[in-house]
Every structure is written in C-alpha cells, then in structure tokens.
C-alpha cells in the first residue's frame, strides 16, 4: 500500500473517529497534553481518542503500550511515514492482553525495531483490537510473529504493511515473520507482506486450528529460510480462508515457496501464485507455488504462473493430500517432475475445469503422479513438454507411475515428450480415459499414449494428428472402445492396438475439427456436424471432449487438425 494512501486513510479515519465520538468523549494530544504516548493512554478512558502528532517516539514510555482493557482510539493523522514508534530493540510496540475489542483502535503508525519472544511489533492475547493503516518494519521475535502475534485473538488488521520482519529461531511453532495466528481468527485485508522471514511461514503462519480470513493481500519476496511456506504456512488443523491474494517471488528452503499446508484445510479463491520457488531441501520435494502434506485444501479459480521446484512447480501433494482444484490456470511452471502438479504417497488431487499449459519437466510437464490417484475432469493440457529420454521419463502432459488415474472430458493438445507426448503410463493397474480429445501431440514413441507394463482404457475418445505412432505399448495393453484414431504420422491402429479397429465401435476417420486457428482451443477442436464422431453419426455415441460446434463445409471436408498436420 502506498505511503500517500496510508496518509489519506489516516486523515479519513480521524474525521470519522471525531465525528462518531460519543458525548463526553475526550480527545488528548501527544505532544501537547502529554509528552509520552503511554501517559496519554493511561489518562484516556473508554471511547476517548488519543491523537499522536508526527515524530519519532522512543524510550520506555513510548513502547510496550497497553490499553488496559479500554476501547479507545489511538491515531496518528500524519500517517506512518512521519509518525514512528521506534522500540530500539528493547521491547514491543503494543501489548493487548486485557480483552480489548475491535473498538480499541490503533491507526497510522510505523512500528519498527520491536523485539520480543513473541510479537515483536504487537502482541494480542485473548483480545481483538483493530489495527489499520500501520507499517510494521524491522521487528524481530525469537519464536513467533515478528510483526504481530495472535493467541486466541481475533483482531481486525486492515491496510497494513509488514516489511522486513524476522523470526530468529526455528522449531515447532516457530514462524510468522509478518504475523503468527495461534488458535486465532483474525480478519486481515488489503495488507502487504514483503521481505519477511522465518524458518516457516515467512509472511503468515497459522497453527493450532487458526482460521484467519485473508482478503486482497500481497505476499511478496518472503522467505522460509529453513523449512516450509515462504508466503504462508498452515499447520495443525488450521483452516484459513484466502481470497484475491497474490503470492509473488516467495521462497522456501524445502516445500511450498508460496504456501505450505500441513494437516490443514484451507480455502483459496481467486488467488495468484507467480514466480515462487521451493528448493526441496534434502528430500528434493518442493511445490513452487504450493506444497501440501496430509491436507485437503480447496482452490477455486487460482492461477499458478512461472513457479519452480524440484517436484511440482505449481503444486506438490504428499501424505494423502486431497486438494480440490476448480478452475484456474497453470502456466509455465517448471520442475524435474510435474511441471504443474506433482502428487505421491496416496494423494488424490481432483482437478476440474483447469487449464495446464506450457509446463516443462523431465517427466510430466503438466502433471506427475507416483503411487497416487489423480482425477481430471473438463481439463485442458496444452503445449506441455517432458524433456527426459530415459525409460522412466516422459509424458509431455501427464506421467503416471504406480498410479490409477481417471480422466474424463479432457483435452490434450500439442504436448510433447520422447516417450509419450500426452501420456506416459508406467507400472499402473488402471488408467481410464473417457470422452477425451488427444490431438497434435508429439513423441518418438506414443504421440498420444506410451504405456509400459501397465493397462489402460480409452472410451469415446479421439486420438488424432499426432507426430509419431499414436499408441506405443511395452509389455502393456490399451483397450479402446468407441474411439477414433486417425491421422497420426507414425500410424493409427498399429502395434498393440492394431486388432481393435472395427470392433467395439472403433473407427479410423477424420474427426473433422472445426479449426480456424482462432486461438481458442475449445472452438478449434469442436467437431463439424458431419463428423463421424458426432453423436448423430456414431452408433456408439459422441467421441471426444467437445461436441458439434460448426457446420460442415460444401467443399471436401478436412479438419483443422488435418490441415496443420500437412505442414508438419
């Protein structure tokens, strides 16, 4: 938040506060009526207002400020740029511990150089003050909440900046460079968390069932220097609600560059995760945007762009995590395994209506699963790349190892890999694709599917215009039903699927995509009304992800995919 905006906000709050003051309320000034802030607070009563004028306030009488249970207003109308409480590393700014409510207001200060075991800037225990328009900078805590610490407290924190605060030690419960919420439910809105650091939760740390509501906040360049969650760390049954927040260039030594959730169930709505990085630590995991361990978050319309980690550039799921990911975009995320999403240890991510594009990894440019159970519905995987050439690498879009996956009503468009342009399926018992379009994918072996020592099935699918053999099997079997395999440069119904053409409704005919190259994948890969894959023309029902989207042309019917294939 800009300094000018904070100043204007301070002035507005002052006007509103004075106008709303009850009859008999007193307004005190520092300096003027009192030289020290603590003396003015001691003299003030409920509903009184203390106005602190610009200056740098130091010394014992201007720190460790205690409202003593009074719901009064302490305001700096000049704003935080010119009204500074400097604790000189000898104490904290404020201590709320007497049941103050939201009518206890602190507004318009910079609180800096605070130092304490917990809550270097402000400590809140069983109290819920309103903190607005303040800047917390260069505060430290030995254990928790360098900027602000909440214990069984529900403060309202609005339009504040937490910059350069640090928790100095690592250990269980140690964290929250900006804020730690311990069994607390604060409301945090329009705040900035920048360049804060802690062993975990560089920006914000939630523990012991904390359930903060965080709205329209920026988490930028925060660092978890020892463990997890550069921007945000959720632990021990915490249930934060995070909406319209931005996690940008945060880092973690191990997992969750942007966010890490451990045995927690968070809700993320319309959040952006941009260029975060997790280094993986000695175990080499990661989750550049988000790391999960035994957690079940819900993500609605969240975007992950340009994040990086050894495993799971966008999201890393472990320990039986079951995230629900609804909508949103994964773009240009990178990793060794799982450019967009990585899951293992019986995790079962559910992706619905997600676009995963331009991801890159050695294996699984879009998604990598090992001993996991991903489910994908109404998703699009486009232009993802797997660069690895070993037998255990590949899957431009998806790599499955010892996993069972369900894929329904999805599209895999122009992905590429050495082994499996769209899918690499290895040592898997049951992978099923239904009502799915795989078009224009590229691989040395298996432009659509590379299947090794596994079994898979495809029903009501279109596999078309790939570069390379459509399906490659190595001691494996892929069963097709009511599907169209056509126009793949290395062969269609060949190899392990050669005997299935003409049986169970399988065909080899141009699917007649609408095309046009308009840049919208759905419009390009809908089918003409004369397509053999249209429900009206197929005895066994519609094939592919999208139905009819255009009329057949009068001239010779040729699909957009076929035209593009001519120029490869």
C-alpha positions as CSV (number, residue, x, y, z in Angstrom):
1,X,0.0,0.0,0.0
2,X,1.4,3.4,-1.0
3,X,2.5,5.9,1.7
4,X,0.2,8.6,0.3
5,X,-2.8,6.2,0.5
6,X,-1.9,5.5,4.2
7,X,-1.8,9.2,4.9
8,X,-5.1,9.8,3.3
9,X,-6.6,6.8,5.1
10,X,-5.3,8.2,8.4
11,X,-6.9,11.6,7.8
12,X,-10.2,9.9,6.9
13,X,-10.2,7.7,10.0
14,X,-9.5,10.8,12.1
15,X,-12.5,12.6,10.7
16,X,-14.8,9.6,11.2
17,X,-13.5,9.0,14.7
18,X,-14.0,12.5,15.9
19,X,-17.5,12.7,14.3
20,X,-18.5,9.4,15.8
21,X,-17.1,10.1,19.3
22,X,-19.9,9.8,21.9
23,X,-20.9,12.8,24.0
24,X,-18.4,13.3,26.8
25,X,-15.6,11.6,25.0
26,X,-12.2,13.3,25.4
27,X,-9.5,14.0,22.8
28,X,-6.0,14.0,24.0
29,X,-2.8,15.1,22.1
30,X,0.8,13.8,22.1
31,X,2.7,16.1,22.4
32,X,0.5,18.8,23.8
33,X,-1.5,17.3,26.6
34,X,1.2,14.6,27.2
35,X,4.8,14.1,26.2
36,X,4.6,10.3,26.1
37,X,2.1,8.0,24.5
38,X,1.8,5.7,27.5
39,X,0.8,8.6,29.7
40,X,-1.9,9.7,27.3
41,X,-3.3,6.1,27.1
42,X,-3.3,5.9,30.9
43,X,-5.3,9.1,31.2
44,X,-7.8,8.2,28.5
45,X,-11.0,6.4,29.1
46,X,-13.3,4.2,27.1
47,X,-14.3,5.8,23.8
48,X,-11.7,8.6,24.2
49,X,-9.3,9.5,21.4
50,X,-5.5,10.0,21.6
51,X,-4.0,11.9,18.7
52,X,-0.3,11.4,18.2
53,X,1.4,14.0,16.1
54,X,4.3,13.4,13.7
55,X,7.6,12.4,15.3
56,X,9.9,9.6,16.2
57,X,8.8,8.2,19.5
58,X,11.5,6.3,21.5
59,X,12.1,5.4,25.1
60,X,10.3,3.2,27.6
61,X,7.3,5.5,27.8
62,X,6.6,5.1,24.1
63,X,6.8,1.3,23.8
64,X,5.1,-1.8,25.3
65,X,1.9,0.3,25.1
66,X,-1.0,-1.2,27.0
67,X,-4.6,-0.1,26.6
68,X,-5.5,-1.8,29.9
69,X,-8.8,-3.2,28.6
70,X,-10.1,0.2,27.4
71,X,-11.7,0.5,23.9
72,X,-10.1,3.8,23.0
73,X,-8.7,5.1,19.7
74,X,-5.0,5.9,19.2
75,X,-4.5,7.6,15.9
76,X,-1.6,9.3,14.0
77,X,-3.3,11.6,11.4
78,X,0.1,12.4,9.8
79,X,0.4,8.7,8.8
80,X,3.1,6.1,9.3
81,X,5.7,7.8,7.2
82,X,6.1,10.6,9.8
83,X,4.7,9.0,13.0
84,X,7.1,6.3,14.1
85,X,7.2,4.2,17.3
86,X,10.9,3.0,17.4
87,X,11.2,0.3,20.0
88,X,15.0,0.3,19.8
89,X,15.1,-3.5,20.1
90,X,14.2,-3.1,23.8
91,X,10.6,-4.2,23.7
92,X,7.5,-4.3,21.5
93,X,5.2,-1.6,20.2
94,X,1.8,-2.7,21.8
95,X,0.6,-5.4,24.2
96,X,-3.1,-6.3,24.1
97,X,-4.0,-8.8,26.7
98,X,-7.0,-7.5,28.7
99,X,-9.9,-8.4,26.4
100,X,-9.9,-5.3,24.3
101,X,-12.4,-5.5,21.4
102,X,-12.5,-4.1,17.9
103,X,-13.4,-0.7,19.3
104,X,-9.8,-0.5,20.5
105,X,-8.1,1.1,17.5
106,X,-4.5,1.7,16.5
107,X,-4.2,3.6,13.3
108,X,-1.5,5.3,11.2
109,X,1.8,4.4,12.9
110,X,5.1,2.8,11.8
111,X,6.1,0.3,14.4
112,X,9.8,-0.6,14.0
113,X,12.7,-2.3,15.7
114,X,10.4,-4.1,18.1
115,X,11.9,-7.2,19.8
116,X,10.2,-9.9,21.9
117,X,9.9,-13.6,22.4
118,X,6.5,-13.4,20.5
119,X,5.0,-10.4,18.8
120,X,7.9,-8.0,18.2
121,X,5.6,-5.3,16.9
122,X,2.2,-6.1,18.5
123,X,1.2,-8.9,20.9
124,X,-2.5,-9.9,21.1
125,X,-3.8,-12.5,23.6
126,X,-7.5,-13.0,24.0
127,X,-8.0,-9.5,22.6
128,X,-9.3,-8.3,19.3
129,X,-8.2,-4.7,18.5
130,X,-8.5,-3.0,15.2
131,X,-5.1,-2.3,13.6
132,X,-5.3,-0.2,10.4
133,X,-3.0,1.9,8.2
134,X,0.1,0.8,10.1
135,X,3.6,-0.2,8.9
136,X,5.4,-3.0,10.7
137,X,9.1,-2.9,9.8
138,X,12.3,-4.5,11.0
139,X,10.7,-6.1,14.0
140,X,12.1,-9.4,15.4
141,X,10.8,-12.2,17.5
142,X,12.7,-15.1,19.0
143,X,9.9,-17.6,18.4
144,X,6.8,-16.3,16.7
145,X,5.1,-13.4,15.0
146,X,7.8,-10.8,14.5
147,X,5.4,-8.2,13.2
148,X,2.3,-9.3,15.1
149,X,1.4,-12.4,17.2
150,X,-2.2,-13.6,18.0
151,X,-3.0,-16.1,20.6
152,X,-6.7,-16.9,20.9
153,X,-7.3,-13.5,19.5
154,X,-9.4,-12.1,16.6
155,X,-8.0,-8.7,15.7
156,X,-9.1,-6.8,12.6
157,X,-6.0,-5.9,10.5
158,X,-6.6,-3.6,7.6
159,X,-4.4,-1.7,5.1
160,X,-1.2,-2.5,6.9
161,X,2.3,-3.3,5.6
162,X,4.6,-5.9,7.1
163,X,8.1,-5.3,5.7
164,X,11.4,-6.9,6.7
165,X,10.3,-8.5,9.9
166,X,12.1,-11.7,11.1
167,X,11.6,-14.7,13.4
168,X,15.1,-15.6,14.5
169,X,14.9,-19.3,15.6
170,X,13.5,-22.5,14.1
171,X,11.5,-25.1,15.8
172,X,7.9,-26.4,16.5
173,X,5.6,-23.4,16.4
174,X,8.3,-21.0,15.5
175,X,7.4,-18.9,12.5
176,X,5.4,-16.0,11.0
177,X,7.8,-13.2,10.0
178,X,4.8,-11.0,9.4
179,X,2.1,-12.5,11.6
180,X,1.5,-15.7,13.5
181,X,-2.0,-16.8,14.2
182,X,-2.2,-19.3,17.1
183,X,-5.7,-20.6,17.7
184,X,-6.9,-17.3,16.4
185,X,-9.3,-16.0,13.7
186,X,-8.2,-12.5,12.7
187,X,-9.5,-10.7,9.6
188,X,-6.7,-9.4,7.5
189,X,-7.4,-7.3,4.5
190,X,-5.6,-5.1,2.0
191,X,-2.3,-5.8,3.6
192,X,1.2,-6.2,2.2
193,X,3.7,-8.8,3.4
194,X,7.1,-8.1,1.9
195,X,10.6,-9.4,2.6
196,X,9.7,-11.0,5.9
197,X,11.5,-14.2,7.0
198,X,11.1,-17.1,9.4
199,X,12.0,-20.8,9.5
200,X,8.5,-21.4,8.3
201,X,5.8,-19.0,7.2
202,X,7.9,-16.1,6.2
203,X,4.8,-13.9,5.7
204,X,2.0,-15.6,7.7
205,X,2.0,-18.6,10.0
206,X,-1.2,-20.4,11.1
207,X,-1.2,-23.1,13.9
208,X,-3.5,-24.9,16.3
209,X,-6.7,-24.6,14.4
210,X,-6.2,-21.0,13.4
211,X,-8.8,-19.8,10.9
212,X,-7.9,-16.3,9.7
213,X,-9.8,-14.6,6.8
214,X,-7.3,-13.0,4.5
215,X,-8.5,-10.8,1.7
216,X,-6.8,-8.8,-1.1
217,X,-3.3,-9.1,0.3
218,X,0.1,-9.2,-1.3
219,X,2.7,-11.7,-0.2
220,X,6.0,-10.7,-2.0
221,X,9.6,-11.9,-1.6
222,X,9.0,-13.5,1.8
223,X,11.3,-16.4,2.8
224,X,11.0,-19.6,4.8
225,X,14.8,-19.9,5.4
226,X,14.8,-23.4,7.0
227,X,11.6,-25.2,6.2
228,X,8.2,-24.5,4.5
229,X,5.8,-21.8,3.3
230,X,7.6,-18.7,2.1
231,X,4.4,-16.7,2.0
232,X,2.1,-18.7,4.1
233,X,2.4,-21.7,6.4
234,X,-0.8,-23.6,7.6
235,X,-0.3,-26.3,10.3
236,X,-2.2,-28.4,12.8
237,X,-5.8,-28.3,11.6
238,X,-5.7,-24.7,10.5
239,X,-8.5,-23.6,8.2
240,X,-7.6,-20.2,6.7
241,X,-9.8,-18.6,4.0
242,X,-7.6,-16.7,1.5
243,X,-9.3,-14.7,-1.3
244,X,-8.0,-12.5,-4.0
245,X,-4.4,-12.6,-2.7
246,X,-1.2,-12.6,-4.6
247,X,1.9,-14.7,-3.8
248,X,4.8,-13.4,-5.7
249,X,8.5,-14.4,-5.7
250,X,8.3,-16.1,-2.3
251,X,10.9,-18.8,-1.4
252,X,11.1,-21.8,0.9
253,X,14.2,-23.9,1.7
254,X,12.1,-27.1,1.4
255,X,8.4,-27.0,0.5
256,X,5.8,-24.5,-0.6
257,X,7.5,-21.4,-1.9
258,X,4.2,-19.6,-1.9
259,X,2.2,-21.6,0.5
260,X,2.6,-24.8,2.6
261,X,-0.3,-26.7,4.2
262,X,0.4,-29.5,6.7
263,X,-2.7,-31.3,8.1
264,X,-4.8,-28.4,7.3
265,X,-7.8,-27.5,5.0
266,X,-7.5,-24.0,3.6
267,X,-9.8,-22.3,1.1
268,X,-8.2,-20.3,-1.7
269,X,-10.4,-18.2,-4.0
270,X,-9.1,-16.2,-7.0
271,X,-5.5,-16.1,-5.8
272,X,-2.4,-15.7,-8.0
273,X,0.9,-17.6,-7.4
274,X,3.6,-16.0,-9.5
275,X,7.3,-17.0,-9.7
276,X,7.5,-18.6,-6.3
277,X,10.2,-21.2,-5.7
278,X,10.8,-24.1,-3.3
279,X,14.2,-25.6,-3.2
280,X,13.2,-29.0,-1.9
281,X,15.8,-29.4,0.8
282,X,17.5,-32.8,1.4
283,X,14.4,-34.7,0.3
284,X,14.1,-32.8,-3.0
285,X,10.3,-32.2,-3.0
286,X,9.1,-28.7,-3.4
287,X,5.9,-27.2,-4.6
288,X,7.0,-23.9,-6.0
289,X,3.5,-22.3,-5.7
290,X,2.1,-24.6,-3.1
291,X,3.1,-27.6,-1.1
292,X,0.7,-30.0,0.7
293,X,1.2,-32.7,3.3
294,X,-1.8,-34.5,4.6
295,X,-4.0,-31.6,3.6
296,X,-7.3,-31.1,1.8
297,X,-7.5,-27.5,0.6
298,X,-10.0,-26.2,-2.0
299,X,-8.7,-23.9,-4.7
300,X,-11.2,-22.0,-6.8
301,X,-10.1,-20.0,-9.9
302,X,-6.5,-19.7,-8.8
303,X,-3.6,-19.2,-11.2
304,X,-0.1,-20.6,-10.9
305,X,2.4,-19.0,-13.3
306,X,6.1,-19.3,-13.6
307,X,6.7,-21.2,-10.3
308,X,9.6,-23.7,-9.9
309,X,10.6,-26.6,-7.6
310,X,12.3,-29.9,-8.0
311,X,8.9,-31.7,-7.8
312,X,5.7,-29.9,-8.5
313,X,6.5,-26.5,-10.0
314,X,2.9,-25.4,-9.3
315,X,1.7,-27.7,-6.6
316,X,3.3,-30.6,-4.7
317,X,0.9,-33.1,-3.0
318,X,2.1,-35.6,-0.4
319,X,1.0,-37.7,2.5
320,X,-2.5,-38.5,1.3
321,X,-3.4,-34.9,0.4
322,X,-6.7,-34.5,-1.4
323,X,-6.8,-31.0,-2.9
324,X,-9.9,-29.9,-4.9
325,X,-8.7,-27.6,-7.7
326,X,-11.6,-26.0,-9.6
327,X,-10.9,-23.7,-12.5
328,X,-7.8,-21.6,-12.8
329,X,-4.6,-21.8,-14.9
330,X,-1.2,-23.5,-14.5
331,X,1.1,-21.8,-17.0
332,X,4.9,-22.0,-17.5
333,X,5.6,-23.8,-14.3
334,X,8.8,-25.9,-14.2
335,X,10.2,-28.9,-12.3
336,X,12.2,-32.0,-12.6
337,X,8.9,-34.0,-12.1
338,X,5.5,-32.5,-12.5
339,X,5.8,-29.0,-14.0
340,X,2.3,-28.1,-13.0
341,X,1.2,-30.7,-10.4
342,X,3.2,-33.4,-8.6
343,X,1.4,-36.0,-6.4
344,X,2.5,-39.1,-4.5
345,X,2.1,-41.1,-1.2
346,X,-1.6,-41.9,-1.9
347,X,-2.5,-38.3,-2.6
348,X,-5.6,-37.8,-4.8
349,X,-5.9,-34.4,-6.3
350,X,-9.2,-33.6,-8.1
351,X,-8.8,-31.2,-11.0
352,X,-11.9,-29.8,-12.6
353,X,-12.0,-27.2,-15.3
354,X,-8.3,-26.5,-15.1
355,X,-6.0,-25.3,-17.9
356,X,-2.4,-26.6,-17.7
357,X,-0.3,-25.1,-20.4
358,X,3.4,-24.5,-21.3
359,X,4.6,-26.5,-18.3
360,X,8.0,-28.2,-18.5
361,X,9.7,-31.1,-16.7
362,X,11.8,-34.1,-17.2
363,X,8.7,-36.1,-16.6
364,X,5.1,-34.9,-16.6
365,X,5.2,-31.4,-18.0
366,X,1.6,-30.9,-16.8
367,X,1.2,-33.5,-14.0
368,X,3.2,-36.3,-12.4
369,X,1.7,-39.0,-10.2
370,X,3.6,-41.7,-8.3
371,X,1.6,-44.0,-6.1
372,X,-1.3,-41.5,-6.3
373,X,-4.8,-41.3,-7.6
374,X,-5.4,-38.1,-9.6
375,X,-8.8,-37.4,-11.2
376,X,-9.1,-34.9,-14.0
377,X,-12.4,-33.6,-15.4
378,X,-13.0,-30.9,-18.0
379,X,-9.3,-30.1,-18.0
380,X,-7.1,-28.9,-20.9
381,X,-3.4,-29.8,-21.1
382,X,-1.7,-27.9,-23.9
383,X,1.8,-27.3,-25.1
384,X,3.4,-29.0,-22.1
385,X,6.8,-30.6,-22.5
386,X,8.7,-33.6,-21.0
387,X,12.4,-33.5,-21.8
388,X,13.6,-36.8,-20.4
389,X,14.7,-39.6,-22.6
390,X,15.2,-42.5,-20.2
391,X,12.6,-45.3,-20.0
392,X,11.3,-43.8,-16.7
393,X,10.9,-40.3,-18.1
394,X,8.3,-38.8,-20.4
395,X,4.7,-37.7,-20.6
396,X,4.6,-34.2,-22.0
397,X,1.2,-33.7,-20.3
398,X,0.9,-36.5,-17.8
399,X,3.3,-39.1,-16.3
400,X,1.7,-41.9,-14.2
401,X,3.8,-44.3,-12.2
402,X,2.2,-46.9,-9.9
403,X,-0.9,-44.8,-10.0
404,X,-4.5,-45.0,-11.0
405,X,-5.9,-42.1,-12.8
406,X,-9.4,-41.1,-14.0
407,X,-9.6,-38.7,-17.0
408,X,-13.0,-37.6,-18.2
409,X,-14.0,-34.9,-20.7
410,X,-10.5,-33.5,-21.1
411,X,-8.3,-32.4,-24.0
412,X,-4.6,-32.9,-24.6
413,X,-3.4,-30.6,-27.3
414,X,0.1,-30.4,-28.8
415,X,2.0,-31.7,-25.9
416,X,5.4,-33.3,-26.5
417,X,7.8,-35.8,-25.0
418,X,10.3,-38.5,-26.1
419,X,8.2,-41.3,-24.5
420,X,4.5,-40.3,-24.5
421,X,3.6,-36.9,-26.0
422,X,0.4,-36.7,-23.9
423,X,0.6,-39.7,-21.5
424,X,3.4,-41.8,-20.1
425,X,1.8,-44.7,-18.1
426,X,4.3,-47.0,-16.3
427,X,3.6,-49.8,-13.8
428,X,-0.1,-48.8,-13.5
429,X,-3.0,-51.1,-13.0
430,X,-5.9,-48.9,-14.1
431,X,-5.8,-45.7,-16.1
432,X,-9.1,-44.7,-17.8
433,X,-9.8,-42.0,-20.3
434,X,-13.3,-41.2,-21.4
435,X,-14.8,-38.5,-23.7
436,X,-11.3,-37.1,-24.2
437,X,-9.6,-35.5,-27.2
438,X,-5.8,-36.1,-27.8
439,X,-4.7,-34.1,-30.8
440,X,-1.4,-32.9,-32.3
441,X,0.8,-34.4,-29.6
442,X,4.4,-35.4,-30.4
443,X,6.7,-38.2,-29.3
444,X,9.3,-40.6,-30.5
445,X,7.1,-43.3,-29.1
446,X,3.5,-43.0,-28.4
447,X,2.4,-39.5,-29.5
448,X,-0.8,-39.9,-27.5
449,X,0.0,-42.7,-25.1
450,X,3.2,-44.5,-24.1
451,X,2.2,-47.5,-21.9
452,X,4.8,-49.7,-20.2
453,X,3.9,-52.7,-18.1
454,X,0.5,-51.3,-17.5
455,X,-3.1,-51.5,-18.5
456,X,-5.2,-48.5,-19.7
457,X,-8.5,-47.9,-21.4
458,X,-9.9,-45.2,-23.7
459,X,-13.7,-44.9,-24.3
460,X,-15.4,-42.4,-26.6
461,X,-12.0,-40.7,-27.3
462,X,-10.4,-39.0,-30.3
463,X,-6.7,-39.6,-30.9
464,X,-5.7,-37.6,-34.0
465,X,-2.9,-35.9,-35.9
466,X,-0.1,-36.8,-33.6
467,X,3.5,-36.8,-34.7
468,X,4.6,-40.4,-34.2
469,X,2.8,-43.6,-33.6
470,X,-0.5,-43.0,-31.8
471,X,0.0,-45.6,-29.0
472,X,3.1,-47.5,-28.0
473,X,3.0,-50.5,-25.7
474,X,5.9,-52.2,-23.9
475,X,4.5,-55.3,-22.2
476,X,1.3,-53.4,-21.8
477,X,-2.3,-53.2,-23.1
478,X,-4.5,-50.3,-24.0
479,X,-8.2,-51.1,-24.7
480,X,-10.2,-48.7,-26.9
481,X,-14.0,-48.5,-27.1
482,X,-16.0,-46.3,-29.4
483,X,-12.9,-44.2,-30.3
484,X,-11.5,-42.6,-33.4
485,X,-7.7,-42.9,-34.0
486,X,-6.8,-41.1,-37.2
487,X,-4.0,-39.1,-38.9
488,X,-1.1,-39.9,-36.7
489,X,2.1,-39.8,-38.7
490,X,3.6,-42.9,-37.3
491,X,0.4,-45.0,-37.6
492,X,-3.0,-45.1,-36.2
493,X,-4.4,-48.6,-35.4
494,X,-0.9,-50.2,-35.3
495,X,1.2,-52.1,-32.8
496,X,-0.6,-53.1,-29.7
497,X,-3.9,-51.7,-30.8
498,X,-3.9,-53.0,-34.4
499,X,-6.6,-55.6,-33.8
500,X,-9.1,-53.2,-32.3
501,X,-10.1,-51.3,-35.4
502,X,-13.6,-52.1,-36.5
503,X,-14.5,-53.6,-33.1
504,X,-16.4,-52.0,-30.2
505,X,-17.3,-49.0,-32.3
506,X,-13.7,-48.0,-33.1
507,X,-13.1,-46.1,-36.3
508,X,-10.3,-44.5,-38.3
509,X,-11.7,-41.4,-39.9
510,X,-11.0,-37.7,-40.0
511,X,-12.8,-36.3,-36.9
512,X,-13.4,-33.0,-38.8
513,X,-12.4,-30.5,-36.2
514,X,-13.9,-27.0,-36.7
515,X,-10.5,-25.4,-36.6
516,X,-9.7,-22.0,-37.9
517,X,-6.8,-21.3,-35.7
518,X,-8.7,-18.7,-33.7
519,X,-6.6,-19.3,-30.6
520,X,-9.4,-20.8,-28.6
521,X,-8.8,-24.5,-28.0
522,X,-12.4,-25.4,-27.5
523,X,-13.5,-23.7,-30.7
524,X,-10.7,-25.2,-32.7
525,X,-11.3,-28.8,-31.5
526,X,-15.1,-28.8,-31.6
527,X,-16.3,-31.0,-34.5
528,X,-18.3,-30.3,-37.6
529,X,-21.9,-31.5,-37.8
530,X,-20.8,-34.1,-40.4
531,X,-18.1,-35.6,-38.2
532,X,-18.1,-39.3,-37.8
533,X,-17.5,-38.6,-34.1
534,X,-20.7,-36.6,-33.6
535,X,-23.4,-38.3,-31.6
536,X,-25.8,-38.2,-34.6
537,X,-23.3,-40.0,-36.8
538,X,-21.8,-42.5,-34.4
539,X,-23.8,-45.7,-33.3
540,X,-21.9,-45.8,-30.0
541,X,-22.3,-42.1,-29.1
542,X,-20.3,-38.9,-29.3
543,X,-16.5,-39.1,-29.3
544,X,-14.0,-36.6,-27.9
545,X,-14.1,-33.7,-25.5
546,X,-16.3,-31.3,-27.4
547,X,-19.4,-31.8,-29.4
548,X,-20.6,-30.2,-32.6
549,X,-19.5,-26.6,-33.0
550,X,-19.8,-25.8,-36.7
551,X,-21.4,-26.8,-39.9
552,X,-19.6,-28.9,-42.5
553,X,-18.3,-27.1,-45.5
554,X,-19.6,-27.6,-49.0
555,X,-16.1,-28.4,-50.3
556,X,-14.2,-31.5,-49.3
557,X,-14.4,-31.9,-45.5
558,X,-11.0,-31.7,-43.9
559,X,-10.4,-30.8,-40.3
560,X,-8.2,-28.1,-38.9
561,X,-6.0,-30.7,-37.3
562,X,-5.6,-32.4,-40.7
563,X,-4.6,-29.1,-42.4
564,X,-2.0,-28.4,-39.7
565,X,-0.6,-31.9,-40.0
566,X,0.1,-31.4,-43.7
567,X,2.6,-28.7,-42.8
568,X,4.5,-30.5,-40.1
